[in-house]
Amino acid sequence: MIFKNFILSIFMAVGFLSFSQQTFSGTQVITYSYEGEGADMMAQYMPQGMISYYGKDKSAVDFKGAAMEAMMNRVVTTPTESFAVNDSKKHIYTLDKELVDSNQPEMENLDVTKVDGETKDILGYNCEKYVVTMNQMGIELSMVMWVTNKYALPEYEVPFSQDASFEVLKKANIKGLVLRLESDIPVPGASIKMIMETTILDTTPVAESIFEKPAGYEKKKFADMQLGGY
């Protein structure tokens, strides 16, 4: 159950949303890497990368690599619905608000601190460093975000509450787009850091077909998705 909730939180965390002078639309390519004890095992199940597509009022994510790609190839969010697509099984898994609410833990003791004087150049964008700590389900979580104020992702009206990362930046009133995220993963018996870094940021408009349901796929509930025994 812990692993399944973690999978759910990963694909809800399509991107870190915030507010800025210019709203980003287009394609964001992100690579994943894992460090620390147990990192090789985690890499077998978690994404090696993802491609996020942002339209005017909808978004989609393609997962690349390992078990994540086998479980779901694409997750789509529109103003009226959200669903995951599995191409090998030809299934569409619906995601409803009740499921999200029951699996989205509350953030407690949230602290977001900007580290003055520390910046990083990513794809030619100057990014500022923020350190985030919080408690969820009795577990202490920590992460480092590298944020550019050039763009922000669209704040969509969706049929379920935005992911926890959106709430982090919203509550901290951070204006920008995260291009790199370094997060400690709380896995029993292991010490793992997950690093998500943007490798491509393309403002070319996304084709509407990206957000459409594949024809002929069987509709299922997200709870019916098989997660490799977890």
BELBELFEN-V574645 format. One record per helix or strand. SS is the DSSP state (hx for helix, st for strand). FROM is the first residue (numbers start at 0). LEN is the number of residues. If there is no record, write none. Layout:
SS/FROM/LEN
SS/FROM/LEN
This chain:
hx/1/11
st/22/2
st/25/12
hx/38/7
st/48/6
st/58/6
hx/65/6
st/73/4
st/81/5
st/90/4
hx/96/7
st/107/15
st/124/12
st/138/10
st/151/2
hx/163/9
st/176/9
st/190/12
hx/207/4
st/217/4
hx/221/3
